[in-house]
Amino acid sequence: MKLDEIDRRILRALQRDGRMANNDLAREVGLSPSPCLRRVKLLEEAGVIDRYVAVLNPAKIGRGQTFFTRIWL
C-alpha cells in the first residue's frame, strides 16, 4: 500500500493517541469525518495499522525499572 501525506498524518496522530475520536482525527488531518474513517479502515485492512494497545506507566502499577548488569573482575 502506498501511503500519501494524509495517511502519514493519520498514522502520526493515532500513534500519539490511538483512542482519538474520528471527528478530532479528521479535523487534525484536514479531512471530513467520513473520508477520514474510510482511510483508517483501509489502513487497518491493509495491515498498516496492526492493533491498538495501551502503553502502561510502570511506576503507576508498582513496577520499578529493572536493570541487568554483568561485571567481570
Biotite code that builds the C-alpha atoms (Angstrom):
import biotite.structure as struc

atoms = struc.array([
    struc.Atom([0.000, 0.000, 0.000], chain_id="A", res_id=1, res_name="MET", atom_name="CA", element="C"),
    struc.Atom([1.387, 3.398, -0.962], chain_id="A", res_id=2, res_name="LYS", atom_name="CA", element="C"),
    struc.Atom([0.915, 5.996, 1.763], chain_id="A", res_id=3, res_name="LEU", atom_name="CA", element="C"),
    struc.Atom([0.282, 9.624, 0.932], chain_id="A", res_id=4, res_name="ASP", atom_name="CA", element="C"),
    struc.Atom([0.807, 12.598, 3.226], chain_id="A", res_id=5, res_name="GLU", atom_name="CA", element="C"),
    struc.Atom([-2.700, 12.400, 4.699], chain_id="A", res_id=6, res_name="ILE", atom_name="CA", element="C"),
    struc.Atom([-2.206, 8.704, 5.536], chain_id="A", res_id=7, res_name="ASP", atom_name="CA", element="C"),
    struc.Atom([1.053, 9.599, 7.280], chain_id="A", res_id=8, res_name="ARG", atom_name="CA", element="C"),
    struc.Atom([-0.701, 12.361, 9.236], chain_id="A", res_id=9, res_name="ARG", atom_name="CA", element="C"),
    struc.Atom([-3.394, 9.906, 10.303], chain_id="A", res_id=10, res_name="ILE", atom_name="CA", element="C"),
    struc.Atom([-0.768, 7.409, 11.442], chain_id="A", res_id=11, res_name="LEU", atom_name="CA", element="C"),
    struc.Atom([1.191, 10.027, 13.399], chain_id="A", res_id=12, res_name="ARG", atom_name="CA", element="C"),
    struc.Atom([-1.959, 11.219, 15.153], chain_id="A", res_id=13, res_name="ALA", atom_name="CA", element="C"),
    struc.Atom([-3.044, 7.681, 16.035], chain_id="A", res_id=14, res_name="LEU", atom_name="CA", element="C"),
    struc.Atom([0.425, 6.861, 17.345], chain_id="A", res_id=15, res_name="GLN", atom_name="CA", element="C"),
    struc.Atom([0.065, 9.772, 19.753], chain_id="A", res_id=16, res_name="ARG", atom_name="CA", element="C"),
    struc.Atom([-3.493, 8.858, 20.732], chain_id="A", res_id=17, res_name="ASP", atom_name="CA", element="C"),
    struc.Atom([-4.995, 5.631, 19.421], chain_id="A", res_id=18, res_name="GLY", atom_name="CA", element="C"),
    struc.Atom([-8.297, 6.429, 21.132], chain_id="A", res_id=19, res_name="ARG", atom_name="CA", element="C"),
    struc.Atom([-8.752, 9.756, 19.357], chain_id="A", res_id=20, res_name="MET", atom_name="CA", element="C"),
    struc.Atom([-12.321, 10.278, 18.180], chain_id="A", res_id=21, res_name="ALA", atom_name="CA", element="C"),
    struc.Atom([-12.752, 10.177, 14.413], chain_id="A", res_id=22, res_name="ASN", atom_name="CA", element="C"),
    struc.Atom([-14.110, 13.752, 14.340], chain_id="A", res_id=23, res_name="ASN", atom_name="CA", element="C"),
    struc.Atom([-10.998, 15.009, 16.152], chain_id="A", res_id=24, res_name="ASP", atom_name="CA", element="C"),
    struc.Atom([-8.713, 12.967, 13.911], chain_id="A", res_id=25, res_name="LEU", atom_name="CA", element="C"),
    struc.Atom([-10.449, 14.260, 10.785], chain_id="A", res_id=26, res_name="ALA", atom_name="CA", element="C"),
    struc.Atom([-10.110, 17.854, 11.955], chain_id="A", res_id=27, res_name="ARG", atom_name="CA", element="C"),
    struc.Atom([-6.414, 17.347, 12.746], chain_id="A", res_id=28, res_name="GLU", atom_name="CA", element="C"),
    struc.Atom([-5.558, 15.866, 9.347], chain_id="A", res_id=29, res_name="VAL", atom_name="CA", element="C"),
    struc.Atom([-7.781, 18.189, 7.318], chain_id="A", res_id=30, res_name="GLY", atom_name="CA", element="C"),
    struc.Atom([-10.491, 15.782, 6.152], chain_id="A", res_id=31, res_name="LEU", atom_name="CA", element="C"),
    struc.Atom([-14.185, 15.460, 6.780], chain_id="A", res_id=32, res_name="SER", atom_name="CA", element="C"),
    struc.Atom([-15.093, 12.584, 9.136], chain_id="A", res_id=33, res_name="PRO", atom_name="CA", element="C"),
    struc.Atom([-16.377, 10.115, 6.522], chain_id="A", res_id=34, res_name="SER", atom_name="CA", element="C"),
    struc.Atom([-13.260, 10.037, 4.286], chain_id="A", res_id=35, res_name="PRO", atom_name="CA", element="C"),
    struc.Atom([-11.064, 10.011, 7.377], chain_id="A", res_id=36, res_name="CYS", atom_name="CA", element="C"),
    struc.Atom([-12.824, 6.933, 8.769], chain_id="A", res_id=37, res_name="LEU", atom_name="CA", element="C"),
    struc.Atom([-12.619, 5.276, 5.354], chain_id="A", res_id=38, res_name="ARG", atom_name="CA", element="C"),
    struc.Atom([-8.856, 5.825, 5.268], chain_id="A", res_id=39, res_name="ARG", atom_name="CA", element="C"),
    struc.Atom([-8.398, 4.458, 8.793], chain_id="A", res_id=40, res_name="VAL", atom_name="CA", element="C"),
    struc.Atom([-10.386, 1.343, 7.834], chain_id="A", res_id=41, res_name="LYS", atom_name="CA", element="C"),
    struc.Atom([-8.244, 0.883, 4.705], chain_id="A", res_id=42, res_name="LEU", atom_name="CA", element="C"),
    struc.Atom([-5.061, 1.232, 6.775], chain_id="A", res_id=43, res_name="LEU", atom_name="CA", element="C"),
    struc.Atom([-6.399, -1.406, 9.183], chain_id="A", res_id=44, res_name="GLU", atom_name="CA", element="C"),
    struc.Atom([-7.451, -3.787, 6.385], chain_id="A", res_id=45, res_name="GLU", atom_name="CA", element="C"),
    struc.Atom([-4.063, -3.416, 4.663], chain_id="A", res_id=46, res_name="ALA", atom_name="CA", element="C"),
    struc.Atom([-2.305, -4.314, 7.912], chain_id="A", res_id=47, res_name="GLY", atom_name="CA", element="C"),
    struc.Atom([-0.591, -0.936, 8.180], chain_id="A", res_id=48, res_name="VAL", atom_name="CA", element="C"),
    struc.Atom([-2.411, -0.467, 11.491], chain_id="A", res_id=49, res_name="ILE", atom_name="CA", element="C"),
    struc.Atom([-1.890, -3.812, 13.162], chain_id="A", res_id=50, res_name="ASP", atom_name="CA", element="C"),
    struc.Atom([-3.594, -3.196, 16.505], chain_id="A", res_id=51, res_name="ARG", atom_name="CA", element="C"),
    struc.Atom([-4.327, -0.644, 19.178], chain_id="A", res_id=52, res_name="TYR", atom_name="CA", element="C"),
    struc.Atom([-2.582, -1.098, 22.530], chain_id="A", res_id=53, res_name="VAL", atom_name="CA", element="C"),
    struc.Atom([-2.391, 0.546, 25.934], chain_id="A", res_id=54, res_name="ALA", atom_name="CA", element="C"),
    struc.Atom([1.017, 1.857, 26.984], chain_id="A", res_id=55, res_name="VAL", atom_name="CA", element="C"),
    struc.Atom([1.328, 1.369, 30.723], chain_id="A", res_id=56, res_name="LEU", atom_name="CA", element="C"),
    struc.Atom([3.259, 3.535, 33.140], chain_id="A", res_id=57, res_name="ASN", atom_name="CA", element="C"),
    struc.Atom([5.321, 1.012, 35.175], chain_id="A", res_id=58, res_name="PRO", atom_name="CA", element="C"),
    struc.Atom([5.660, 3.351, 38.167], chain_id="A", res_id=59, res_name="ALA", atom_name="CA", element="C"),
    struc.Atom([1.868, 3.701, 38.435], chain_id="A", res_id=60, res_name="LYS", atom_name="CA", element="C"),
    struc.Atom([1.298, -0.050, 38.602], chain_id="A", res_id=61, res_name="ILE", atom_name="CA", element="C"),
    struc.Atom([4.004, -0.780, 41.150], chain_id="A", res_id=62, res_name="GLY", atom_name="CA", element="C"),
    struc.Atom([6.696, -1.904, 38.774], chain_id="A", res_id=63, res_name="ARG", atom_name="CA", element="C"),
    struc.Atom([10.047, -0.191, 39.031], chain_id="A", res_id=64, res_name="GLY", atom_name="CA", element="C"),
    struc.Atom([12.727, -0.327, 36.417], chain_id="A", res_id=65, res_name="GLN", atom_name="CA", element="C"),
    struc.Atom([14.821, -3.457, 36.214], chain_id="A", res_id=66, res_name="THR", atom_name="CA", element="C"),
    struc.Atom([18.426, -3.319, 35.123], chain_id="A", res_id=67, res_name="PHE", atom_name="CA", element="C"),
    struc.Atom([20.668, -6.259, 34.397], chain_id="A", res_id=68, res_name="PHE", atom_name="CA", element="C"),
    struc.Atom([24.381, -5.700, 34.776], chain_id="A", res_id=69, res_name="THR", atom_name="CA", element="C"),
    struc.Atom([27.288, -8.047, 34.343], chain_id="A", res_id=70, res_name="ARG", atom_name="CA", element="C"),
    struc.Atom([30.663, -7.164, 35.824], chain_id="A", res_id=71, res_name="ILE", atom_name="CA", element="C"),
    struc.Atom([33.897, -9.053, 35.253], chain_id="A", res_id=72, res_name="TRP", atom_name="CA", element="C"),
    struc.Atom([36.882, -8.528, 37.521], chain_id="A", res_id=73, res_name="LEU", atom_name="CA", element="C"),
])
